[in-house]
Amino acid sequence: MTSKRNEKNELSNRIKKLLSETPGLSVKEIAKASDVNRQFMAGFLLAMEEKGDVYSRKVGPARIYFNNEVKTNE
């Protein structure tokens, strides 16, 4: 069980780093960069948003994600 938790923590850290370097990515772009399924990524990002790690904006039909740490440091 700890290995799954470690994998999720690693994925979460990679996503936060990716969004720090390239803010405003879609679920599809983040999923492709992280080499995971888009549907899984959509749920994972929703959970990260609920935790306060990332935030999103709706742009047309897409949801665009940003690292919350970048927002609070501006």
Summary of the structure (lengths in Angstrom):
residues: 74
radius of gyration: 11.8
end to end distance: 37.1
largest distance: 38.4
contacts: 190
relative contact order: 0.18
helix: 65%
strand: 19%
